[in-house]
């Protein structure tokens, strides 16, 4: 619903129909009056309409530059969003690769544990059979030593896998921290984008109101110009009529009669009616 607000612009009252409040409209009028005073200061040859045209030109120039600046900011925001999307995609890729590596490490760990259990079982069986196989003691010792060496290698491999798992967990934690930072940056960019869009909408509303006022002033100027042309035509007609009357009375010696501007106008009207 539009409100009717009264504002004073350069000494004249204007009644506006707008959705904005009286306070907001007064601030717009104050800004326009300040600009008009700056333009008209010390320039007596400028009319009020000339001043309004100069202020309108300045406002349009400012609006164009602001739109250009806003477009640049939007481009930067889009670049930030694209970078964030790219970082998010890379993060997902690293998470996937890390998860696959951890799954593979778990499988290898399970295989090594099964192998250790098998070797331990084999060693236990071998120890139980040691007393029964006296003749194969040396052979058994060699085999046991080899199995012990294999167990040692498997334990070393298991330790390495555990270290790699710890490193991967640290990498996962670092990636999660980076994701948190990126999410915060994304939220900040979204808030800034929202604020910029609100500022753009507000400025465009003010610019539309100002352009409506400028169109009205231009219409009034055209009306004044037409009135001036009509007055100039009437003035030229009166001058011509006065010259004719002076020419008519010049040859005679009669007392010149008084001819008033109102009388000439009346005579002109009567001739036209004949």
C-alpha positions as CSV (number, residue, x, y, z in Angstrom):
1,X,0.0,0.0,0.0
2,X,1.4,3.4,-1.0
3,X,1.7,6.3,1.4
4,X,1.1,10.0,0.6
5,X,4.1,12.0,1.8
6,X,4.8,15.7,1.5
7,X,8.3,16.8,0.8
8,X,9.9,20.3,0.1
9,X,12.3,20.5,-2.8
10,X,14.1,23.8,-3.3
11,X,11.3,25.9,-1.8
12,X,8.4,24.0,-3.4
13,X,6.1,21.4,-1.9
14,X,5.5,18.0,-3.6
15,X,3.0,15.4,-2.7
16,X,4.3,11.9,-3.4
17,X,2.6,8.5,-3.5
18,X,5.3,6.0,-2.4
19,X,5.7,2.8,-0.4
20,X,8.5,4.5,1.7
21,X,8.0,6.3,5.0
22,X,7.9,10.1,5.5
23,X,11.4,10.0,7.2
24,X,13.0,8.2,4.2
25,X,11.3,10.6,1.7
26,X,12.5,13.6,3.8
27,X,16.1,12.2,3.7
28,X,15.8,11.9,-0.1
29,X,14.5,15.4,-0.4
30,X,17.3,16.8,1.9
31,X,19.9,15.1,-0.3
32,X,18.4,16.5,-3.4
33,X,18.2,20.0,-1.9
34,X,21.8,19.8,-0.9
35,X,22.9,18.8,-4.4
36,X,20.7,21.6,-5.9
37,X,22.2,24.2,-3.6
38,X,25.7,23.1,-4.6
39,X,24.9,23.3,-8.3
40,X,23.0,26.6,-8.1
41,X,25.5,28.3,-5.7
42,X,26.8,31.5,-7.3
43,X,25.3,30.7,-10.7
44,X,22.5,33.1,-11.2
45,X,22.2,32.3,-14.9
46,X,21.0,28.8,-14.1
47,X,17.2,28.2,-13.7
48,X,15.8,25.8,-11.2
49,X,15.1,23.4,-14.1
50,X,18.8,23.7,-15.2
51,X,19.9,22.8,-11.7
52,X,17.6,19.9,-11.6
53,X,18.9,18.6,-14.9
54,X,22.5,18.9,-13.7
55,X,21.6,17.1,-10.5
56,X,19.8,14.4,-12.5
57,X,22.9,14.0,-14.7
58,X,25.1,13.7,-11.7
59,X,22.8,11.1,-10.1
60,X,22.6,9.0,-13.3
61,X,26.4,9.1,-13.5
62,X,26.8,8.0,-9.9
63,X,24.2,5.2,-10.4
64,X,26.0,3.9,-13.4
65,X,29.3,3.9,-11.6
66,X,27.8,2.2,-8.6
67,X,26.2,-0.5,-10.8
68,X,29.6,-1.0,-12.4
69,X,31.2,-1.4,-9.0
70,X,28.5,-3.8,-7.8
71,X,29.0,-5.9,-11.0
72,X,32.7,-6.1,-10.1
73,X,31.9,-7.1,-6.6
74,X,29.5,-9.8,-7.8
75,X,32.2,-11.1,-10.2
76,X,34.6,-11.4,-7.2
77,X,31.9,-13.2,-5.1
78,X,31.3,-15.6,-8.0
79,X,35.1,-16.2,-8.2
80,X,35.1,-16.9,-4.4
81,X,32.1,-19.3,-4.7
82,X,33.8,-21.1,-7.6
83,X,37.0,-21.4,-5.6
84,X,35.0,-22.7,-2.6
85,X,33.2,-25.3,-4.8
86,X,36.5,-26.4,-6.3
87,X,38.0,-26.7,-2.8
88,X,34.9,-28.7,-1.6
89,X,35.3,-31.0,-4.6
90,X,39.0,-31.5,-3.8
91,X,38.1,-32.1,-0.2
92,X,35.5,-34.8,-1.2
93,X,38.1,-36.4,-3.4
94,X,40.7,-36.5,-0.7
95,X,38.2,-37.9,1.8
96,X,37.2,-40.6,-0.7
97,X,40.9,-41.5,-1.4
98,X,41.6,-41.5,2.4
99,X,38.6,-43.7,3.1
100,X,39.7,-46.1,0.4
101,X,43.3,-46.1,1.8
102,X,42.0,-46.8,5.3
103,X,39.8,-49.6,4.1
104,X,42.7,-51.1,2.3
105,X,44.9,-50.8,5.4
106,X,42.2,-52.4,7.5
107,X,42.0,-55.3,5.1
108,X,45.8,-55.7,5.1
109,X,45.8,-55.6,8.9
110,X,43.2,-58.3,9.1
111,X,45.1,-60.4,6.7
112,X,48.3,-60.0,8.7
113,X,46.5,-60.8,11.9
114,X,45.1,-63.9,10.4
115,X,48.5,-64.8,9.1
116,X,50.0,-64.3,12.6
117,X,47.3,-66.5,14.1
118,X,48.1,-69.1,11.6
119,X,51.8,-68.9,12.2
120,X,51.3,-69.0,16.0
121,X,49.1,-72.0,15.6
122,X,51.7,-73.6,13.4
123,X,54.4,-72.8,16.0
124,X,52.3,-74.2,18.8
125,X,51.8,-77.4,16.8
126,X,55.4,-77.5,16.0
127,X,56.4,-77.1,19.7
128,X,54.0,-79.9,20.7
129,X,55.5,-82.2,18.0
130,X,59.1,-81.3,19.0
131,X,59.3,-83.9,21.7
132,X,58.0,-86.5,19.3
133,X,60.3,-85.7,16.5
134,X,63.7,-85.9,18.0
135,X,65.4,-86.7,14.8
136,X,64.1,-83.6,13.0
137,X,65.1,-81.2,15.8
138,X,67.5,-79.2,13.7
139,X,65.1,-79.0,10.8
140,X,62.4,-77.9,13.1
141,X,64.7,-75.2,14.6
142,X,65.5,-73.8,11.2
143,X,61.8,-73.7,10.3
144,X,61.0,-72.2,13.6
145,X,63.6,-69.5,13.1
146,X,62.2,-68.7,9.7
147,X,58.7,-68.5,11.1
148,X,60.0,-66.3,13.9
149,X,61.6,-64.0,11.3
150,X,58.4,-63.9,9.3
151,X,56.5,-63.0,12.5
152,X,59.0,-60.2,13.2
153,X,58.6,-58.9,9.6
154,X,54.8,-59.1,10.0
155,X,55.0,-57.2,13.3
156,X,57.2,-54.6,11.6
157,X,54.8,-54.3,8.7
158,X,51.9,-54.0,11.2
159,X,53.7,-51.2,13.0
160,X,54.2,-49.4,9.7
161,X,50.6,-49.7,8.9
162,X,49.6,-48.4,12.3
163,X,51.9,-45.4,11.7
164,X,50.3,-44.8,8.2
165,X,46.9,-45.0,9.8
166,X,47.8,-42.4,12.4
167,X,49.1,-40.2,9.6
168,X,45.9,-40.6,7.6
169,X,43.8,-39.8,10.7
170,X,45.9,-36.6,11.2
171,X,45.3,-35.7,7.5
172,X,41.6,-36.4,7.9
173,X,41.5,-34.1,10.9
174,X,43.4,-31.3,9.0
175,X,40.9,-31.7,6.1
176,X,38.0,-31.4,8.5
177,X,39.5,-28.2,9.9
178,X,40.0,-26.8,6.4
179,X,36.3,-27.7,5.6
180,X,35.2,-25.8,8.7
181,X,37.2,-22.8,7.6
182,X,35.8,-23.0,4.1
183,X,32.2,-23.4,5.3
184,X,32.7,-20.3,7.5
185,X,34.1,-18.4,4.5
186,X,31.1,-19.6,2.4
187,X,28.6,-18.3,5.0
188,X,30.4,-15.0,5.2
189,X,30.3,-14.6,1.4
190,X,26.6,-15.5,1.3
191,X,25.8,-12.9,4.0
192,X,27.9,-10.3,2.1
193,X,26.1,-11.2,-1.2
194,X,22.7,-10.8,0.6
195,X,23.7,-7.4,2.0
196,X,24.9,-6.3,-1.4
197,X,21.6,-7.4,-3.1
198,X,19.6,-5.5,-0.5
199,X,21.7,-2.4,-1.1
200,X,21.2,-2.7,-4.8
201,X,17.4,-3.1,-4.5
202,X,17.3,0.0,-2.2
203,X,19.4,2.1,-4.5
204,X,17.4,1.1,-7.6
205,X,14.1,2.1,-5.8
206,X,15.6,5.5,-4.9
207,X,16.9,5.9,-8.5
208,X,13.5,5.1,-10.0
209,X,11.8,7.8,-7.7
210,X,14.4,10.4,-8.7
211,X,13.9,9.6,-12.4
212,X,10.1,10.1,-12.0
213,X,10.7,13.5,-10.5
214,X,13.1,14.4,-13.3
215,X,10.5,13.4,-16.0
216,X,7.9,15.6,-14.2
217,X,10.3,18.6,-14.2
218,X,11.1,18.0,-17.9
219,X,7.4,17.9,-18.7
220,X,6.9,21.2,-16.8
221,X,9.8,22.7,-18.7
222,X,8.3,21.8,-22.1
223,X,5.0,23.4,-21.0
224,X,6.8,26.6,-20.1
225,X,8.7,26.6,-23.4
226,X,5.4,26.3,-25.3
227,X,3.9,29.2,-23.3
228,X,7.0,31.3,-24.0
229,X,6.7,30.7,-27.7
230,X,3.0,31.6,-27.6
231,X,3.9,34.9,-25.8
232,X,6.6,35.7,-28.3
233,X,4.2,35.2,-31.2
234,X,1.6,37.5,-29.5
235,X,4.3,40.1,-28.9
236,X,5.4,40.0,-32.5
237,X,1.8,40.4,-33.6
238,X,1.4,43.4,-31.3
239,X,4.6,45.0,-32.6
240,X,3.4,44.6,-36.2
241,X,0.0,46.1,-35.3
242,X,1.6,49.1,-33.6
243,X,3.8,49.7,-36.7
244,X,0.8,49.6,-38.9
245,X,-1.1,52.1,-36.8
246,X,1.9,54.5,-36.7
247,X,2.2,54.2,-40.5
248,X,-1.5,55.0,-40.9
249,X,-1.4,58.2,-38.8
250,X,1.9,59.5,-40.1
251,X,0.6,61.3,-43.3
252,X,-2.3,63.2,-41.6
253,X,-2.0,66.2,-39.3
254,X,-4.9,65.1,-37.1
255,X,-4.4,64.8,-33.4
256,X,-3.0,61.3,-32.7
257,X,-5.4,59.2,-30.7
258,X,-4.4,57.1,-27.8
259,X,-3.9,53.4,-28.6
260,X,-3.5,51.1,-25.7
261,X,-2.3,47.5,-25.7
262,X,-5.8,46.4,-24.6
263,X,-7.4,48.3,-27.5
264,X,-5.1,46.8,-30.0
265,X,-5.8,43.4,-28.7
266,X,-9.5,44.1,-28.9
267,X,-9.3,45.3,-32.5
268,X,-7.3,42.3,-33.4
269,X,-10.0,40.1,-32.0
270,X,-12.7,42.0,-33.9
271,X,-10.9,41.7,-37.2
272,X,-10.4,38.1,-36.7
273,X,-14.1,37.7,-36.1
274,X,-15.0,39.6,-39.3
